[in-house]
Amino acid sequence: MSLEGAFLFGANLKGADLKDANLKGADLEDTDLSGADLKGAFLFVANLEGAFLFRANLKGADLERALLAGAKADEDTAWPEGFDPKAAGVIFED
């Protein structure tokens, strides 16, 4: 699925199946991606500022140069190996 450059600001994508999706440069600011499957998604330079990532699966996702400042996640959010969400500005909530 290709959503390259899509403007999805504030969209409700809770539980969406976005596995291996091309989201290069997509604007996902303030988007609710809680429980979404983003495994292997291409999020190069995507804007995820303020996004809700609770229980989202981002394993294997390409987050190179993605903007994550203020994104919200929890301990159940799955990240790519070696990725440091806190350094990227992600806020962890219970």
Secondary structure, 3 states (H helix, E strand, C coil): CECCCCECCCCECCCCECCCCECCCCECCCCECCCCECCCCECCCCECCCCECCCCECCCCECCCCECCCCEECCCCECCCCCCCCCCCCEECC
